[in-house]
Amino acid sequence: MAFVASEMQREGFTIPLLIGGATTSRVHTAVKIEPHYKGPTVHVLDASRAVGVAGNLLSDTLRDGFVADTREEYRDVARAAESPNGPQERRQPLADARRNRLAIDWSGVVAAGAVLDRP
């Protein structure tokens, strides 16, 4: 989608770019996609919410405020995601994660449909 956004910018598009569905997030849109396109770029959680977003973008009275608010929100989201105290700080080294893994005792587990006695 970042490539699509950059191509829309290169071609001079000004139409809104709606990003959504399960394949992306608001953070991904703010950090990776929105910086490549000067037109309105909005993450929409699912199709049922696209109607409200499209309505705001088509409204003569609501559009400018909606776009400005969305851009400000995405700037805040991008700053938070890129800050040293952001999500990266909550990660631990792989060796630590492996040391702290969930220990499960499978010795007493019988698989469903397993044959327990054989003649």
PDB file as gemmi writes it, atoms N, CA and C in Angstrom:
CRYST1    1.000    1.000    1.000  90.00  90.00  90.00 P 1                      
ATOM      1  N   MET A   1       0.815  -1.200   0.000  1.00  0.00           N  
ATOM      2  CA  MET A   1       0.000   0.000   0.000  1.00  0.00           C  
ATOM      3  C   MET A   1       0.859   1.264   0.000  1.00  0.00           C  
ATOM      4  N   ALA A   2       2.037   1.204   0.606  1.00  0.00           N  
ATOM      5  CA  ALA A   2       2.916   2.372   0.574  1.00  0.00           C  
ATOM      6  C   ALA A   2       3.297   2.694  -0.872  1.00  0.00           C  
ATOM      7  N   PHE A   3       3.517   1.655  -1.666  1.00  0.00           N  
ATOM      8  CA  PHE A   3       3.839   1.864  -3.077  1.00  0.00           C  
ATOM      9  C   PHE A   3       2.648   2.498  -3.805  1.00  0.00           C  
ATOM     10  N   VAL A   4       1.450   1.993  -3.537  1.00  0.00           N  
ATOM     11  CA  VAL A   4       0.249   2.557  -4.157  1.00  0.00           C  
ATOM     12  C   VAL A   4       0.116   4.033  -3.783  1.00  0.00           C  
ATOM     13  N   ALA A   5       0.326   4.344  -2.505  1.00  0.00           N  
ATOM     14  CA  ALA A   5       0.237   5.736  -2.056  1.00  0.00           C  
ATOM     15  C   ALA A   5       1.269   6.604  -2.771  1.00  0.00           C  
ATOM     16  N   SER A   6       2.494   6.108  -2.899  1.00  0.00           N  
ATOM     17  CA  SER A   6       3.527   6.908  -3.572  1.00  0.00           C  
ATOM     18  C   SER A   6       3.218   7.077  -5.059  1.00  0.00           C  
ATOM     19  N   GLU A   7       2.636   6.061  -5.673  1.00  0.00           N  
ATOM     20  CA  GLU A   7       2.254   6.174  -7.080  1.00  0.00           C  
ATOM     21  C   GLU A   7       1.092   7.157  -7.255  1.00  0.00           C  
ATOM     22  N   MET A   8       0.151   7.137  -6.326  1.00  0.00           N  
ATOM     23  CA  MET A   8      -0.948   8.108  -6.397  1.00  0.00           C  
ATOM     24  C   MET A   8      -0.390   9.526  -6.277  1.00  0.00           C  
ATOM     25  N   GLN A   9       0.593   9.707  -5.400  1.00  0.00           N  
ATOM     26  CA  GLN A   9       1.216  11.021  -5.241  1.00  0.00           C  
ATOM     27  C   GLN A   9       1.954  11.416  -6.520  1.00  0.00           C  
ATOM     28  N   ARG A  10       2.724  10.479  -7.067  1.00  0.00           N  
ATOM     29  CA  ARG A  10       3.497  10.754  -8.285  1.00  0.00           C  
ATOM     30  C   ARG A  10       2.594  11.124  -9.448  1.00  0.00           C  
ATOM     31  N   GLU A  11       1.419  10.488  -9.520  1.00  0.00           N  
ATOM     32  CA  GLU A  11       0.483  10.739 -10.614  1.00  0.00           C  
ATOM     33  C   GLU A  11      -0.393  11.971 -10.360  1.00  0.00           C  
ATOM     34  N   GLY A  12      -0.248  12.600  -9.208  1.00  0.00           N  
ATOM     35  CA  GLY A  12      -0.993  13.820  -8.938  1.00  0.00           C  
ATOM     36  C   GLY A  12      -2.408  13.609  -8.416  1.00  0.00           C  
ATOM     37  N   PHE A  13      -2.692  12.434  -7.883  1.00  0.00           N  
ATOM     38  CA  PHE A  13      -4.021  12.173  -7.331  1.00  0.00           C  
ATOM     39  C   PHE A  13      -4.269  13.065  -6.119  1.00  0.00           C  
ATOM     40  N   THR A  14      -5.533  13.390  -5.895  1.00  0.00           N  
ATOM     41  CA  THR A  14      -5.929  14.118  -4.684  1.00  0.00           C  
ATOM     42  C   THR A  14      -7.111  13.440  -3.999  1.00  0.00           C  
ATOM     43  N   ILE A  15      -7.588  12.343  -4.579  1.00  0.00           N  
ATOM     44  CA  ILE A  15      -8.730  11.634  -4.002  1.00  0.00           C  
ATOM     45  C   ILE A  15      -8.317  10.948  -2.693  1.00  0.00           C  
ATOM     46  N   PRO A  16      -9.264  10.720  -1.809  1.00  0.00           N  
ATOM     47  CA  PRO A  16      -8.941  10.036  -0.559  1.00  0.00           C  
ATOM     48  C   PRO A  16      -8.476   8.598  -0.790  1.00  0.00           C  
ATOM     49  N   LEU A  17      -7.548   8.162   0.039  1.00  0.00           N  
ATOM     50  CA  LEU A  17      -7.054   6.791   0.027  1.00  0.00           C  
ATOM     51  C   LEU A  17      -7.530   6.139   1.320  1.00  0.00           C  
ATOM     52  N   LEU A  18      -8.458   5.184   1.182  1.00  0.00           N  
ATOM     53  CA  LEU A  18      -8.982   4.485   2.349  1.00  0.00           C  
ATOM     54  C   LEU A  18      -8.264   3.151   2.481  1.00  0.00           C  
ATOM     55  N   ILE A  19      -7.690   2.925   3.652  1.00  0.00           N  
ATOM     56  CA  ILE A  19      -6.943   1.708   3.948  1.00  0.00           C  
ATOM     57  C   ILE A  19      -7.737   0.951   4.990  1.00  0.00           C  
ATOM     58  N   GLY A  20      -7.902  -0.347   4.838  1.00  0.00           N  
ATOM     59  CA  GLY A  20      -8.657  -1.036   5.865  1.00  0.00           C  
ATOM     60  C   GLY A  20      -8.615  -2.530   5.769  1.00  0.00           C  
ATOM     61  N   GLY A  21      -9.397  -3.109   6.644  1.00  0.00           N  
ATOM     62  CA  GLY A  21      -9.487  -4.553   6.709  1.00  0.00           C  
ATOM     63  C   GLY A  21      -8.487  -5.134   7.679  1.00  0.00           C  
ATOM     64  N   ALA A  22      -8.433  -6.436   7.681  1.00  0.00           N  
ATOM     65  CA  ALA A  22      -7.597  -7.152   8.644  1.00  0.00           C  
ATOM     66  C   ALA A  22      -6.117  -7.125   8.283  1.00  0.00           C  
ATOM     67  N   THR A  23      -5.779  -6.676   7.089  1.00  0.00           N  
ATOM     68  CA  THR A  23      -4.383  -6.751   6.650  1.00  0.00           C  
ATOM     69  C   THR A  23      -3.526  -5.597   7.139  1.00  0.00           C  
ATOM     70  N   THR A  24      -4.102  -4.606   7.747  1.00  0.00           N  
ATOM     71  CA  THR A  24      -3.316  -3.464   8.197  1.00  0.00           C  
ATOM     72  C   THR A  24      -3.928  -2.887   9.462  1.00  0.00           C  
ATOM     73  N   SER A  25      -3.302  -1.854   9.989  1.00  0.00           N  
ATOM     74  CA  SER A  25      -3.773  -1.235  11.223  1.00  0.00           C  
ATOM     75  C   SER A  25      -3.647   0.275  11.110  1.00  0.00           C  
ATOM     76  N   ARG A  26      -4.170   0.955  12.098  1.00  0.00           N  
ATOM     77  CA  ARG A  26      -4.066   2.413  12.145  1.00  0.00           C  
ATOM     78  C   ARG A  26      -2.598   2.817  12.264  1.00  0.00           C  
ATOM     79  N   VAL A  27      -1.827   2.089  13.082  1.00  0.00           N  
ATOM     80  CA  VAL A  27      -0.406   2.403  13.257  1.00  0.00           C  
ATOM     81  C   VAL A  27       0.335   2.192  11.950  1.00  0.00           C  
ATOM     82  N   HIS A  28       0.088   1.076  11.273  1.00  0.00           N  
ATOM     83  CA  HIS A  28       0.751   0.807   9.993  1.00  0.00           C  
ATOM     84  C   HIS A  28       0.408   1.888   8.971  1.00  0.00           C  
ATOM     85  N   THR A  29      -0.847   2.297   8.945  1.00  0.00           N  
ATOM     86  CA  THR A  29      -1.264   3.354   8.030  1.00  0.00           C  
ATOM     87  C   THR A  29      -0.541   4.652   8.349  1.00  0.00           C  
ATOM     88  N   ALA A  30      -0.471   5.012   9.633  1.00  0.00           N  
ATOM     89  CA  ALA A  30       0.163   6.267  10.046  1.00  0.00           C  
ATOM     90  C   ALA A  30       1.662   6.268   9.787  1.00  0.00           C  
ATOM     91  N   VAL A  31       2.314   5.142  10.031  1.00  0.00           N  
ATOM     92  CA  VAL A  31       3.778   5.088   9.945  1.00  0.00           C  
ATOM     93  C   VAL A  31       4.267   4.794   8.532  1.00  0.00           C  
ATOM     94  N   LYS A  32       3.625   3.861   7.844  1.00  0.00           N  
ATOM     95  CA  LYS A  32       4.157   3.370   6.572  1.00  0.00           C  
ATOM     96  C   LYS A  32       3.462   3.893   5.316  1.00  0.00           C  
ATOM     97  N   ILE A  33       2.194   4.271   5.404  1.00  0.00           N  
ATOM     98  CA  ILE A  33       1.455   4.621   4.185  1.00  0.00           C  
ATOM     99  C   ILE A  33       1.211   6.125   4.063  1.00  0.00           C  
ATOM    100  N   GLU A  34       0.659   6.729   5.094  1.00  0.00           N  
ATOM    101  CA  GLU A  34       0.254   8.136   5.054  1.00  0.00           C  
ATOM    102  C   GLU A  34       1.385   9.089   4.654  1.00  0.00           C  
ATOM    103  N   PRO A  35       2.639   8.856   5.084  1.00  0.00           N  
ATOM    104  CA  PRO A  35       3.707   9.783   4.678  1.00  0.00           C  
ATOM    105  C   PRO A  35       3.977   9.838   3.174  1.00  0.00           C  
ATOM    106  N   HIS A  36       3.499   8.852   2.427  1.00  0.00           N  
ATOM    107  CA  HIS A  36       3.770   8.801   0.990  1.00  0.00           C  
ATOM    108  C   HIS A  36       2.724   9.503   0.130  1.00  0.00           C  
ATOM    109  N   TYR A  37       1.654   9.990   0.756  1.00  0.00           N  
ATOM    110  CA  TYR A  37       0.563  10.572  -0.030  1.00  0.00           C  
ATOM    111  C   TYR A  37       0.057  11.833   0.652  1.00  0.00           C  
ATOM    112  N   LYS A  38       0.001  12.921  -0.103  1.00  0.00           N  
ATOM    113  CA  LYS A  38      -0.457  14.200   0.452  1.00  0.00           C  
ATOM    114  C   LYS A  38      -1.974  14.318   0.502  1.00  0.00           C  
ATOM    115  N   GLY A  39      -2.674  13.473  -0.252  1.00  0.00           N  
ATOM    116  CA  GLY A  39      -4.136  13.460  -0.194  1.00  0.00           C  
ATOM    117  C   GLY A  39      -4.598  12.829   1.111  1.00  0.00           C  
ATOM    118  N   PRO A  40      -5.875  12.911   1.403  1.00  0.00           N  
ATOM    119  CA  PRO A  40      -6.381  12.298   2.636  1.00  0.00           C  
ATOM    120  C   PRO A  40      -6.143  10.789   2.642  1.00  0.00           C  
ATOM    121  N   THR A  41      -5.543  10.292   3.699  1.00  0.00           N  
ATOM    122  CA  THR A  41      -5.291   8.860   3.881  1.00  0.00           C  
ATOM    123  C   THR A  41      -5.925   8.459   5.201  1.00  0.00           C  
ATOM    124  N   VAL A  42      -6.846   7.514   5.160  1.00  0.00           N  
ATOM    125  CA  VAL A  42      -7.605   7.155   6.356  1.00  0.00           C  
ATOM    126  C   VAL A  42      -7.671   5.647   6.502  1.00  0.00           C  
ATOM    127  N   HIS A  43      -7.324   5.155   7.690  1.00  0.00           N  
ATOM    128  CA  HIS A  43      -7.519   3.736   7.996  1.00  0.00           C  
ATOM    129  C   HIS A  43      -8.956   3.545   8.443  1.00  0.00           C  
ATOM    130  N   VAL A  44      -9.630   2.569   7.853  1.00  0.00           N  
ATOM    131  CA  VAL A  44     -11.012   2.252   8.200  1.00  0.00           C  
ATOM    132  C   VAL A  44     -11.009   0.829   8.743  1.00  0.00           C  
ATOM    133  N   LEU A  45     -11.479   0.673   9.964  1.00  0.00           N  
ATOM    134  CA  LEU A  45     -11.414  -0.625  10.634  1.00  0.00           C  
ATOM    135  C   LEU A  45     -12.110  -1.733   9.851  1.00  0.00           C  
ATOM    136  N   ASP A  46     -13.310  -1.482   9.374  1.00  0.00           N  
ATOM    137  CA  ASP A  46     -14.005  -2.466   8.552  1.00  0.00           C  
ATOM    138  C   ASP A  46     -14.976  -1.753   7.610  1.00  0.00           C  
ATOM    139  N   ALA A  47     -15.530  -2.503   6.684  1.00  0.00           N  
ATOM    140  CA  ALA A  47     -16.369  -1.916   5.640  1.00  0.00           C  
ATOM    141  C   ALA A  47     -17.585  -1.181   6.192  1.00  0.00           C  
ATOM    142  N   SER A  48     -18.090  -1.623   7.320  1.00  0.00           N  
ATOM    143  CA  SER A  48     -19.281  -0.967   7.870  1.00  0.00           C  
ATOM    144  C   SER A  48     -18.984   0.462   8.313  1.00  0.00           C  
ATOM    145  N   ARG A  49     -17.736   0.758   8.581  1.00  0.00           N  
ATOM    146  CA  ARG A  49     -17.368   2.116   9.008  1.00  0.00           C  
ATOM    147  C   ARG A  49     -16.928   2.995   7.838  1.00  0.00           C  
ATOM    148  N   ALA A  50     -16.740   2.410   6.687  1.00  0.00           N  
ATOM    149  CA  ALA A  50     -16.301   3.172   5.521  1.00  0.00           C  
ATOM    150  C   ALA A  50     -17.337   4.197   5.095  1.00  0.00           C  
ATOM    151  N   VAL A  51     -18.606   3.905   5.318  1.00  0.00           N  
ATOM    152  CA  VAL A  51     -19.673   4.816   4.911  1.00  0.00           C  
ATOM    153  C   VAL A  51     -19.550   6.137   5.666  1.00  0.00           C  
ATOM    154  N   GLY A  52     -19.333   6.075   6.979  1.00  0.00           N  
ATOM    155  CA  GLY A  52     -19.172   7.294   7.775  1.00  0.00           C  
ATOM    156  C   GLY A  52     -17.943   8.082   7.375  1.00  0.00           C  
ATOM    157  N   VAL A  53     -16.848   7.388   7.128  1.00  0.00           N  
ATOM    158  CA  VAL A  53     -15.612   8.046   6.700  1.00  0.00           C  
ATOM    159  C   VAL A  53     -15.821   8.702   5.339  1.00  0.00           C  
ATOM    160  N   ALA A  54     -16.423   7.978   4.413  1.00  0.00           N  
ATOM    161  CA  ALA A  54     -16.682   8.545   3.083  1.00  0.00           C  
ATOM    162  C   ALA A  54     -17.605   9.755   3.183  1.00  0.00           C  
ATOM    163  N   GLY A  55     -18.596   9.670   4.061  1.00  0.00           N  
ATOM    164  CA  GLY A  55     -19.501  10.808   4.260  1.00  0.00           C  
ATOM    165  C   GLY A  55     -18.761  12.040   4.749  1.00  0.00           C  
ATOM    166  N   ASN A  56     -17.851  11.852   5.689  1.00  0.00           N  
ATOM    167  CA  ASN A  56     -17.048  12.978   6.180  1.00  0.00           C  
ATOM    168  C   ASN A  56     -16.170  13.560   5.072  1.00  0.00           C  
ATOM    169  N   LEU A  57     -15.591  12.679   4.260  1.00  0.00           N  
ATOM    170  CA  LEU A  57     -14.706  13.141   3.195  1.00  0.00           C  
ATOM    171  C   LEU A  57     -15.453  13.833   2.059  1.00  0.00           C  
ATOM    172  N   LEU A  58     -16.713  13.489   1.865  1.00  0.00           N  
ATOM    173  CA  LEU A  58     -17.512  14.114   0.806  1.00  0.00           C  
ATOM    174  C   LEU A  58     -18.211  15.390   1.263  1.00  0.00           C  
ATOM    175  N   SER A  59     -18.301  15.603   2.554  1.00  0.00           N  
ATOM    176  CA  SER A  59     -19.021  16.755   3.096  1.00  0.00           C  
ATOM    177  C   SER A  59     -18.226  18.046   2.920  1.00  0.00           C  
ATOM    178  N   ASP A  60     -18.872  19.066   2.406  1.00  0.00           N  
ATOM    179  CA  ASP A  60     -18.220  20.371   2.257  1.00  0.00           C  
ATOM    180  C   ASP A  60     -17.893  20.988   3.609  1.00  0.00           C  
ATOM    181  N   THR A  61     -18.700  20.700   4.611  1.00  0.00           N  
ATOM    182  CA  THR A  61     -18.499  21.322   5.930  1.00  0.00           C  
ATOM    183  C   THR A  61     -17.628  20.488   6.867  1.00  0.00           C  
ATOM    184  N   LEU A  62     -17.595  19.178   6.680  1.00  0.00           N  
ATOM    185  CA  LEU A  62     -16.857  18.312   7.603  1.00  0.00           C  
ATOM    186  C   LEU A  62     -15.481  17.879   7.107  1.00  0.00           C  
ATOM    187  N   ARG A  63     -15.272  17.908   5.800  1.00  0.00           N  
ATOM    188  CA  ARG A  63     -14.058  17.353   5.205  1.00  0.00           C  
ATOM    189  C   ARG A  63     -12.770  17.929   5.776  1.00  0.00           C  
ATOM    190  N   ASP A  64     -12.612  19.241   5.749  1.00  0.00           N  
ATOM    191  CA  ASP A  64     -11.344  19.848   6.170  1.00  0.00           C  
ATOM    192  C   ASP A  64     -11.001  19.519   7.622  1.00  0.00           C  
ATOM    193  N   GLY A  65     -11.976  19.612   8.495  1.00  0.00           N  
ATOM    194  CA  GLY A  65     -11.748  19.293   9.899  1.00  0.00           C  
ATOM    195  C   GLY A  65     -11.427  17.825  10.105  1.00  0.00           C  
ATOM    196  N   PHE A  66     -12.146  16.953   9.387  1.00  0.00           N  
ATOM    197  CA  PHE A  66     -11.913  15.515   9.489  1.00  0.00           C  
ATOM    198  C   PHE A  66     -10.506  15.159   9.023  1.00  0.00           C  
ATOM    199  N   VAL A  67     -10.087  15.700   7.896  1.00  0.00           N  
ATOM    200  CA  VAL A  67      -8.752  15.424   7.356  1.00  0.00           C  
ATOM    201  C   VAL A  67      -7.677  15.959   8.308  1.00  0.00           C  
ATOM    202  N   ALA A  68      -7.856  17.184   8.817  1.00  0.00           N  
ATOM    203  CA  ALA A  68      -6.881  17.768   9.746  1.00  0.00           C  
ATOM    204  C   ALA A  68      -6.781  16.951  11.030  1.00  0.00           C  
ATOM    205  N   ASP A  69      -7.915  16.532  11.567  1.00  0.00           N  
ATOM    206  CA  ASP A  69      -7.917  15.721  12.783  1.00  0.00           C  
ATOM    207  C   ASP A  69      -7.239  14.374  12.554  1.00  0.00           C  
ATOM    208  N   THR A  70      -7.508  13.761  11.414  1.00  0.00           N  
ATOM    209  CA  THR A  70      -6.907  12.464  11.092  1.00  0.00           C  
ATOM    210  C   THR A  70      -5.399  12.597  10.943  1.00  0.00           C  
ATOM    211  N   ARG A  71      -4.943  13.644  10.250  1.00  0.00           N  
ATOM    212  CA  ARG A  71      -3.494  13.843  10.084  1.00  0.00           C  
ATOM    213  C   ARG A  71      -2.810  14.073  11.434  1.00  0.00           C  
ATOM    214  N   GLU A  72      -3.442  14.859  12.288  1.00  0.00           N  
ATOM    215  CA  GLU A  72      -2.874  15.104  13.616  1.00  0.00           C  
ATOM    216  C   GLU A  72      -2.815  13.800  14.426  1.00  0.00           C  
ATOM    217  N   GLU A  73      -3.875  13.020  14.360  1.00  0.00           N  
ATOM    218  CA  GLU A  73      -3.908  11.734  15.061  1.00  0.00           C  
ATOM    219  C   GLU A  73      -2.799  10.817  14.547  1.00  0.00           C  
ATOM    220  N   TYR A  74      -2.599  10.761  13.229  1.00  0.00           N  
ATOM    221  CA  TYR A  74      -1.575   9.899  12.651  1.00  0.00           C  
ATOM    222  C   TYR A  74      -0.169  10.377  13.016  1.00  0.00           C  
ATOM    223  N   ARG A  75       0.024  11.689  13.112  1.00  0.00           N  
ATOM    224  CA  ARG A  75       1.329  12.198  13.564  1.00  0.00           C  
ATOM    225  C   ARG A  75       1.611  11.718  14.982  1.00  0.00           C  
ATOM    226  N   ASP A  76       0.596  11.800  15.846  1.00  0.00           N  
ATOM    227  CA  ASP A  76       0.759  11.338  17.229  1.00  0.00           C  
ATOM    228  C   ASP A  76       1.026   9.836  17.285  1.00  0.00           C  
ATOM    229  N   VAL A  77       0.292   9.074  16.499  1.00  0.00           N  
ATOM    230  CA  VAL A  77       0.464   7.617  16.461  1.00  0.00           C  
ATOM    231  C   VAL A  77       1.858   7.265  15.958  1.00  0.00           C  
ATOM    232  N   ALA A  78       2.313   7.935  14.907  1.00  0.00           N  
ATOM    233  CA  ALA A  78       3.645   7.660  14.350  1.00  0.00           C  
ATOM    234  C   ALA A  78       4.731   8.018  15.347  1.00  0.00           C  
ATOM    235  N   ARG A  79       4.590   9.161  16.037  1.00  0.00           N  
ATOM    236  CA  ARG A  79       5.577   9.545  17.063  1.00  0.00           C  
ATOM    237  C   ARG A  79       5.630   8.504  18.172  1.00  0.00           C  
ATOM    238  N   ALA A  80       4.489   8.058  18.625  1.00  0.00           N  
ATOM    239  CA  ALA A  80       4.436   7.066  19.705  1.00  0.00           C  
ATOM    240  C   ALA A  80       5.055   5.744  19.258  1.00  0.00           C  
ATOM    241  N   ALA A  81       4.797   5.343  18.026  1.00  0.00           N  
ATOM    242  CA  ALA A  81       5.326   4.075  17.526  1.00  0.00           C  
ATOM    243  C   ALA A  81       6.837   4.123  17.331  1.00  0.00           C  
ATOM    244  N   GLU A  82       7.364   5.298  17.015  1.00  0.00           N  
ATOM    245  CA  GLU A  82       8.791   5.421  16.742  1.00  0.00           C  
ATOM    246  C   GLU A  82       9.605   5.860  17.956  1.00  0.00           C  
ATOM    247  N   SER A  83       8.933   6.206  19.044  1.00  0.00           N  
ATOM    248  CA  SER A  83       9.660   6.687  20.218  1.00  0.00           C  
ATOM    249  C   SER A  83      10.388   5.536  20.913  1.00  0.00           C  
ATOM    250  N   PRO A  84      11.471   5.845  21.623  1.00  0.00           N  
ATOM    251  CA  PRO A  84      12.215   4.806  22.329  1.00  0.00           C  
ATOM    252  C   PRO A  84      11.374   4.099  23.394  1.00  0.00           C  
ATOM    253  N   ASN A  85      10.340   4.757  23.868  1.00  0.00           N  
ATOM    254  CA  ASN A  85       9.470   4.149  24.877  1.00  0.00           C  
ATOM    255  C   ASN A  85       8.268   3.464  24.262  1.00  0.00           C  
ATOM    256  N   GLY A  86       8.271   3.338  22.939  1.00  0.00           N  
ATOM    257  CA  GLY A  86       7.144   2.734  22.240  1.00  0.00           C  
ATOM    258  C   GLY A  86       7.165   1.226  22.334  1.00  0.00           C  
ATOM    259  N   PRO A  87       6.478   0.563  21.436  1.00  0.00           N  
ATOM    260  CA  PRO A  87       6.313  -0.885  21.493  1.00  0.00           C  
ATOM    261  C   PRO A  87       7.628  -1.664  21.504  1.00  0.00           C  
ATOM    262  N   GLN A  88       8.682  -1.133  20.892  1.00  0.00           N  
ATOM    263  CA  GLN A  88       9.937  -1.854  20.835  1.00  0.00           C  
ATOM    264  C   GLN A  88      10.513  -2.119  22.230  1.00  0.00           C  
ATOM    265  N   GLU A  89      10.260  -1.245  23.171  1.00  0.00           N  
ATOM    266  CA  GLU A  89      10.782  -1.407  24.520  1.00  0.00           C  
ATOM    267  C   GLU A  89      10.163  -2.590  25.249  1.00  0.00           C  
ATOM    268  N   ARG A  90       8.989  -2.997  24.839  1.00  0.00           N  
ATOM    269  CA  ARG A  90       8.318  -4.096  25.512  1.00  0.00           C  
ATOM    270  C   ARG A  90       8.780  -5.457  25.010  1.00  0.00           C  
ATOM    271  N   ARG A  91       9.590  -5.495  24.007  1.00  0.00           N  
ATOM    272  CA  ARG A  91      10.078  -6.760  23.473  1.00  0.00           C  
ATOM    273  C   ARG A  91      11.245  -7.257  24.321  1.00  0.00           C  
ATOM    274  N   GLN A  92      11.430  -8.553  24.305  1.00  0.00           N  
ATOM    275  CA  GLN A  92      12.556  -9.124  25.024  1.00  0.00           C  
ATOM    276  C   GLN A  92      13.395  -9.933  24.045  1.00  0.00           C  
ATOM    277  N   PRO A  93      14.646 -10.163  24.378  1.00  0.00           N  
ATOM    278  CA  PRO A  93      15.489 -10.963  23.482  1.00  0.00           C  
ATOM    279  C   PRO A  93      14.910 -12.374  23.310  1.00  0.00           C  
ATOM    280  N   LEU A  94      15.165 -12.976  22.168  1.00  0.00           N  
ATOM    281  CA  LEU A  94      14.647 -14.301  21.857  1.00  0.00           C  
ATOM    282  C   LEU A  94      15.075 -15.327  22.899  1.00  0.00           C  
ATOM    283  N   ALA A  95      16.311 -15.256  23.338  1.00  0.00           N  
ATOM    284  CA  ALA A  95      16.800 -16.213  24.343  1.00  0.00           C  
ATOM    285  C   ALA A  95      15.981 -16.115  25.632  1.00  0.00           C  
ATOM    286  N   ASP A  96      15.626 -14.899  26.048  1.00  0.00           N  
ATOM    287  CA  ASP A  96      14.800 -14.724  27.251  1.00  0.00           C  
ATOM    288  C   ASP A  96      13.403 -15.290  27.041  1.00  0.00           C  
ATOM    289  N   ALA A  97      12.837 -15.047  25.870  1.00  0.00           N  
ATOM    290  CA  ALA A  97      11.503 -15.558  25.575  1.00  0.00           C  
ATOM    291  C   ALA A  97      11.502 -17.083  25.601  1.00  0.00           C  
ATOM    292  N   ARG A  98      12.534 -17.697  25.051  1.00  0.00           N  
ATOM    293  CA  ARG A  98      12.612 -19.163  25.061  1.00  0.00           C  
ATOM    294  C   ARG A  98      12.771 -19.698  26.484  1.00  0.00           C  
ATOM    295  N   ARG A  99      13.544 -19.006  27.307  1.00  0.00           N  
ATOM    296  CA  ARG A  99      13.726 -19.410  28.699  1.00  0.00           C  
ATOM    297  C   ARG A  99      12.421 -19.313  29.489  1.00  0.00           C  
ATOM    298  N   ASN A 100      11.575 -18.351  29.138  1.00  0.00           N  
ATOM    299  CA  ASN A 100      10.322 -18.111  29.850  1.00  0.00           C  
ATOM    300  C   ASN A 100       9.107 -18.751  29.185  1.00  0.00           C  
ATOM    301  N   ARG A 101       9.337 -19.646  28.246  1.00  0.00           N  
ATOM    302  CA  ARG A 101       8.209 -20.242  27.520  1.00  0.00           C  
ATOM    303  C   ARG A 101       7.302 -21.038  28.462  1.00  0.00           C  
ATOM    304  N   LEU A 102       6.103 -21.265  28.006  1.00  0.00           N  
ATOM    305  CA  LEU A 102       5.128 -22.041  28.754  1.00  0.00           C  
ATOM    306  C   LEU A 102       5.536 -23.502  28.737  1.00  0.00           C  
ATOM    307  N   ALA A 103       5.685 -24.089  29.907  1.00  0.00           N  
ATOM    308  CA  ALA A 103       6.052 -25.509  30.007  1.00  0.00           C  
ATOM    309  C   ALA A 103       4.778 -26.330  30.118  1.00  0.00           C  
ATOM    310  N   ILE A 104       4.563 -27.233  29.177  1.00  0.00           N  
ATOM    311  CA  ILE A 104       3.367 -28.073  29.171  1.00  0.00           C  
ATOM    312  C   ILE A 104       3.796 -29.530  29.302  1.00  0.00           C  
ATOM    313  N   ASP A 105       3.180 -30.226  30.237  1.00  0.00           N  
ATOM    314  CA  ASP A 105       3.450 -31.651  30.426  1.00  0.00           C  
ATOM    315  C   ASP A 105       2.453 -32.430  29.575  1.00  0.00           C  
ATOM    316  N   TRP A 106       2.915 -32.946  28.451  1.00  0.00           N  
ATOM    317  CA  TRP A 106       2.053 -33.656  27.513  1.00  0.00           C  
ATOM    318  C   TRP A 106       1.973 -35.149  27.823  1.00  0.00           C  
ATOM    319  N   SER A 107       2.681 -35.631  28.824  1.00  0.00           N  
ATOM    320  CA  SER A 107       2.747 -37.075  29.073  1.00  0.00           C  
ATOM    321  C   SER A 107       1.390 -37.691  29.418  1.00  0.00           C  
ATOM    322  N   GLY A 108       0.502 -36.955  30.043  1.00  0.00           N  
ATOM    323  CA  GLY A 108      -0.801 -37.499  30.413  1.00  0.00           C  
ATOM    324  C   GLY A 108      -1.900 -37.214  29.415  1.00  0.00           C  
ATOM    325  N   VAL A 109      -1.573 -36.631  28.290  1.00  0.00           N  
ATOM    326  CA  VAL A 109      -2.589 -36.245  27.305  1.00  0.00           C  
ATOM    327  C   VAL A 109      -2.793 -37.372  26.299  1.00  0.00           C  
ATOM    328  N   VAL A 110      -4.069 -37.699  26.075  1.00  0.00           N  
ATOM    329  CA  VAL A 110      -4.417 -38.701  25.078  1.00  0.00           C  
ATOM    330  C   VAL A 110      -5.127 -37.977  23.939  1.00  0.00           C  
ATOM    331  N   ALA A 111      -4.639 -38.162  22.746  1.00  0.00           N  
ATOM    332  CA  ALA A 111      -5.240 -37.501  21.582  1.00  0.00           C  
ATOM    333  C   ALA A 111      -6.634 -38.043  21.331  1.00  0.00           C  
ATOM    334  N   ALA A 112      -7.525 -37.181  20.895  1.00  0.00           N  
ATOM    335  CA  ALA A 112      -8.897 -37.587  20.574  1.00  0.00           C  
ATOM    336  C   ALA A 112      -8.859 -38.624  19.464  1.00  0.00           C  
ATOM    337  N   GLY A 113      -9.597 -39.691  19.662  1.00  0.00           N  
ATOM    338  CA  GLY A 113      -9.667 -40.729  18.653  1.00  0.00           C  
ATOM    339  C   GLY A 113      -8.495 -41.690  18.679  1.00  0.00           C  
ATOM    340  N   ALA A 114      -7.610 -41.547  19.666  1.00  0.00           N  
ATOM    341  CA  ALA A 114      -6.455 -42.418  19.751  1.00  0.00           C  
ATOM    342  C   ALA A 114      -6.882 -43.823  20.163  1.00  0.00           C  
ATOM    343  N   VAL A 115      -6.222 -44.796  19.625  1.00  0.00           N  
ATOM    344  CA  VAL A 115      -6.474 -46.194  20.006  1.00  0.00           C  
ATOM    345  C   VAL A 115      -5.614 -46.476  21.221  1.00  0.00           C  
ATOM    346  N   LEU A 116      -6.274 -46.785  22.362  1.00  0.00           N  
ATOM    347  CA  LEU A 116      -5.536 -46.969  23.609  1.00  0.00           C  
ATOM    348  C   LEU A 116      -5.046 -48.399  23.786  1.00  0.00           C  
ATOM    349  N   ASP A 117      -5.831 -49.369  23.407  1.00  0.00           N  
ATOM    350  CA  ASP A 117      -5.430 -50.771  23.568  1.00  0.00           C  
ATOM    351  C   ASP A 117      -5.418 -51.432  22.208  1.00  0.00           C  
ATOM    352  N   ARG A 118      -4.381 -52.187  21.966  1.00  0.00           N  
ATOM    353  CA  ARG A 118      -4.318 -52.948  20.714  1.00  0.00           C  
ATOM    354  C   ARG A 118      -4.249 -54.420  21.085  1.00  0.00           C  
ATOM    355  N   PRO A 119      -5.047 -55.229  20.423  1.00  0.00           N  
ATOM    356  CA  PRO A 119      -5.034 -56.665  20.746  1.00  0.00           C  
ATOM    357  C   PRO A 119      -3.767 -57.347  20.299  1.00  0.00           C  
TER     358      PRO A 119                                                      
END                                                                             
